[in-house]
């Protein structure tokens, strides 16, 4: 029979603790980063409202508020990229 050395047993436990701590740290960091990434993905929007018009072309008035009815939508705001125009290419 081969007897196991006591140092080998404690070393094995120590390695197991390191692996568990690394896995826990990895999971915590993954969950910590997910809300930040979700906020960045959300596009910037603005609300656009247009007055509704009847068949005769006049605005439809709401009888309760006495104001024109509006059709509102959320629209993504797109960024315009400014750049330089390409140099004139000589035609052959």
RAKA-V864556 format. One line per field, one symbol per residue. ss: DSSP state (H for helix, E for strand, C for the rest). Layout:
ss = ???
This chain:
ss = CCCCCHHHHHHHHHHHHHHHHHHHHHHHHHHHHHHHHHHHHCCCEEEEEEECECCCCCECECCCCCCECEEEEEEECCCCCCCCCCCCCCCC
